[in-house]
Amino acid sequence: MRPADTFFHHYNIIENRGKNMFKPQDIVQSKTGGPKLVVQRVEGDTLWCTRQDDFGATEIEVKADTVSLYHEEGDFGVC
């Protein structure tokens, strides 16, 4: 990759992240509930995800505005 190509590649990543704040390997969940999803790729406002518990890795198309970053509530992992 040439330096100019590198600049535009990083710019596109930052641009995409600014619009929907998701990146590959983020764990997300539907705002209405459901299984945890792992973001595989981001294309504009569309996320291509796999279920975290699906070892067949079937990709699911999800609109970015319908999910949020996954977080657990409570004192998980605290002894």
PyMOL commands that set and color helices and strands:
alter all, ss='L'
color gray80, all
select helices_A, chain A and resi 3-20+64-66
alter helices_A, ss='H'
color red, helices_A
select strands_A, chain A and resi 27-30+37-43+46-51+60-63+67-69
alter strands_A, ss='S'
color yellow, strands_A
deselect
rebuild
show_as cartoon
